[in-house]
């Protein structure tokens, strides 16, 4: 099979999986793994995988809200609303369990509502510490890792040291390959178009991880040579609480820009979770959450989110930053003024895009993105 054919075959599989509706997913899942849903990078996917589960990340959907408004106040983000809507419609009945993490108030409230519905046989609340600099944070989180491991062994399968070490290796190798793709996009504009990249990242949360790693390797090995376009696109850094959506990335590309790096909840934050393979696995899974700042629902000092954002934005060579926020996400909005001021102090302009229902926001977003890119474009 020639490289060009292999490249398009892999991209087509990523796009097909990424574009599936929840009700279309079950037929594509591996029969030897139990699908367990989760929402947040604070959930250790490696433990789920080692117990025989398929970690299935819920990322929201552009669904019309007809059931969830009766259960939620209007000041909740679309991610929470649409996830509950999908549950109440029965679109998530294929999940055998769900795992919540202690993050924002809305997500903690969703956990209670989800439990009352009794649609999923298993429900676990993974209690991550909020004050990461506390002397009790590490032992507390390690205790939660052990509690989660015991829960999985009770309901799914034994988490042997061998299985857990193998799961850590699998996810680490996956992060390395995704990191290579990020670097290729930064240094070789146009080799992987924006929408394709979004499909690649999104598909990884919906499919068997071993198969995903194989596809990533095939993609990198089959990338066509000599097709990098002239670097006339404006490099942007993308930050926010949203996961990768092909629509947003396409809007950016159509406006004459490209995303050279991101700090999205489902994007490069995953890359920060590299796990040591030379120490006890539970210790390694615990320690990684203290090595880099991940989320504004956690406190690690006032400078932590600023330092991470500035380093990544400057290292990427971005000329501007776009904040892509779900409406009503208080933790991200609390950090936003400081982040905006820090970027501007370094000469990096920023644009805030507030999204309620992604299905109805495209026109306004397109105009604002185009205006921002024009401002950054050289005369």
N, C-alpha and C positions, 0 to 999 in steps of 0.2 A: 504494500500500500504506500503510495507516494505521500510526501509530507503535507502537501496542500490538502489532499483528501482527508488525511488523518486529522489535520487541524480543524477543518470544518465539521468533521464528524463529532469531535469532542465538543466544540462550541455548540453544536446543535443539541447534544445531550444535556449540556448545562442549561441551555435556554429552555428546553422542554421541561426539565425538572423544576427550574425556577418559576416557570409560568403556570404550573399546576395549581388548581384550586384545592382547598383542603379535601373536598369530597372525592377528588381524583387521585389523591395520594396513596390510599391503602394498597391498590394493586401494584404500585411500584416499590413497595417496601420489602426488604428481605424477610423471608418467612422464619429464619432462625433467630430473629431478634425482636424483642418486645418494645414497641414504640412508647417512649415516655416523653411527654412534653416538658419544655422549660422555656423561660423568657430571657434569662440574664446571664452575662459572662461570669457572674459570681458562682454559678452552679458548676461544679467540677464534672464536666462531661466524661472525663476519663473514668471516674467511678461508675457512672452509668454504663459505659461501654464494657468495663471489666465485669460487670454483673450480668451481661448478656442483653442489655437494653440497646435500643437505637435512640440516642439523644435527638429529639426532634424539636427544633427551636420554633416557637410561635412568634411571628413577626408582624402580626396584624394584617388586615386585608381591606381593600376598598369596597366594603360591603355596605349596603343600605341598612341603617340602624332602625329596626322595627321592634325588637324584643328587649335589648339591653337598656334603653332609657327608663324602663319601669324599675330597674334595679340600681341605677347609678345616677348620681347628681350630674348636672350638665357640665360642671367644671372638671371633668376628667378628660384625659387625652384620648384621641381616636384609637390609639394602640390598645388601651384598656377596654374602651367601648367595643371595638370591633372584635377583640378576642372573646369577650363575653357573648357577643352576638353570634359568633361562630359556634360557641359551645351550646347556646340555647337553641340554635337551629339544628343541632345534631351533627354538624359537619366535623366535629372532633371526637365522635364516638369511637373511632378506631384507636384512639390513645388509651393505653391501659393504666396510665397514671400521669400525674402532673407534679412538677416541683417548682415551688416559689422560693424567691430569695427576699430577704428583708431589705427593701430599697425605699421607694417612695411610698407616701401614704396611700395613693390610689392603688398601687400594686398590692399592698398589704390588705386593703379592703377587698380587692378582687379575690384574694385567696379565701377570705371568709365566704364570699358569695359563691365562689366555685365549689367550696366544700358543701354548702347547703344544697346545692343542686344535685349532688350525688351522681354525676354523670360519668365520672372516672373512678374505677375501683380503688386506685391508690392516690393519695395526696400527701406531700411532704413539704414542710416549711423549713428551708435551710436558713438558719438564723445567723447572718453575717454581722460582725461587729460594725458599729458606725464610727467610733473613734479609733482610727487605725494606729494612732501613736500611743494608745493606752498600754500599760504594761500587762494588762490582762487580755488584750486583743488576740495575741497569738495562741496562748493556751485555750482560749475560748473557741477560736475557729478550728483548732485541731480537734477539740472535743466534738464540734459539729461534724467534722469530717468522719470521725469515728461513729457518731450517731447515724449519719447518713449511710455509711458502709453497712452498719448493722441492719438498718431498715431495708436496704437493697438485698442483703443476704437472706433476710426473713421472707421477702416477697418475690424475689427474682432468682438469684443464684449466688453461689459463693464467689466472693471477691478474693481470689488467691493472690499472693504476692507476685506470682508469675504473670497472671492475667492483668493485674494493675500495672506492672512494669511494662508489659507489652502495649497496653492502652496509652500509657504516657509516651512511649516511643512513637506510636502511630500518630498521635496528635502533635508531637514535636516535629516529626518529619513533615506533616501537613502544614504546620506554621512556617517551616523553612521554605517550602515550595510556594506558598502564598506570598511570603516575603520576597522571593525571587520575582514573582509576577509584579508586585508593587515596584520593585526596583527597575524592572524592564519598562514599565509604563512611565516611570520618571525619566529614564535616560533615553528611551526610544519612542518618542511620541508617535502615536498612530498605529503601532503594531497590534495593540489590543484596543479596539474601539470602546468608548465609555459604556455603552449599553451591554456589550459582551462581558466587560469586566464585572458589572453589577450582577449579571446572571451567574458568573463564576462564583462569586462570593456567596450569593444567596443560596445557590444550589447546595453548597456544602453543609448547610444546616438541615437539609431535608432528605438526605440520602445516606446510604451505608458509607461509613467513613473510609473503609478500606478501598472501596470502589472510587470514592472521591479522590483519594491520594493517587490512585492509578491514573485517573483522568488528568489530574494536575501534571503528573510526570509526562503523560502523552502530549499534553498541550505545550509544555515548555520545549519538549524535544521536536515538536512539529511546527514551531513558530516559523512562518515564512521569513526569509532574509530579504533585505533590501527594500522593504515596503514602508519603512518609517518615513512619514511625511516631514516636510520642512517644518521646523519648530516655530510656526507662526501662531500657534494657539497660546492663549494666556494661561500660565500655570496657576491653579487655585488649590487651596487647602480647604477641606470640607470637614466641619465639626458639628456634632449634635447628638441627639438621642435617637436618631432614626437608623434603620438598617438599610442596606443597599437596595435601591429601587432603580430599575433601568430607566424609568421615566425621568427622574431627576438628573441622572447622569447624561441622558440624551439631550435634555434642555441645555445643560452646560456646554456640551459639545456643539450643539447647533448655534449657540451664542458666540462661538469662536474661542472657547476655553477648554481646558482639560484638567482633570483632578490628578494632581501629582502625589497627594497623600491625604489621609483623612484621620479623623478622630471620632469615627462613628461607633455607636454601640455594637453594631455587628461587623465592624470593619477592622481597623488596625488595633483596636483594643484586644482582639483575639491574639494578635501577634505578641502582645506584651505578656502573655501567659505561658511563655516557654518554661518548662518544668525541669528541674535538675534530675538527672538519671543516675547520679552517683551516691545518693543518700536514700534513706527510708522514704517510700513513696508517699505516705500520708504527710510526713514532714515536708516533703517537696511541694505537694499540692497546697499545703497551708502557707508555706513561705512565699510562694510566687505572688500572692495577693498583697504582699507588703513591699514588693520590689518596684512597683510602678503604680502611679495613681490612675485609677480606672474611671471613677464615676462621682459626680457631684453629690450623690446621696451619702457619700462617705467623707469623713473629715481627716485630713492628714496635714493640716496647717494651711494657712491662707495662701502660701506661695505654691503649693503642690499643683493645682490645676493650671496655674499660670506658667510655671516652669516647663511642664510637659507640653503645653500648647506651643509656647514660643520655640522650644527646641525643635519640635517636629515641623512646625511651619517654616522656620529658618533653614533647617537641614534640607527640606524638600525643594527650596528655591521658589516657593510660591510668591506671586506678586500680589495676591489678595486672598482673603479668607471668607468663606461663606458658612454662616451658622444656619443649620437646617433643624429647626425645633418643632416638635409637636406642640400645638397650643395647649396651655394650661400646665406645662411641665415646670412646676415651681423650682425644683433643684437646679435645673439648667439655667433658668432665668435669673436665679440668685447670683450665679457665677458670671453671667454674661457681661455686665458692665465692667468688671475688673479685667476680663479677658479682652474685651474690645479695646479698652484703654491701653493694655499692655501691647497689643498688636500695633496700634497706632503709634505708640512710642517708638516702635522699631520700624516705622514707615510702611506697615502692611495694612492697607485699608480693609474693611470688612463689611459684609452685608448680612443682615438678619432676615431670614425667611421663616415665617410662622405658618405652620400647616395644621389645619383642622382635619378635614376629610381629604385625603390625597386624591380622591377621584374627582374632586370639584375645584382643585386649586391650580391646575396646570396653566391656564391662561394668564393669570396674574403673575405667577412665578416666572413665566417665560419673559414677560416684559421687564420685570425687575432684574432678572439675571442679565438680559441683553444690555440694559442700561449700565449695570455695574461693570460688565466686561468691556464695554465701549470706553468707560472712564479709565480703565486700566491699560487699554490698548495703546501702543505707541502711535504717534501721529505719522 
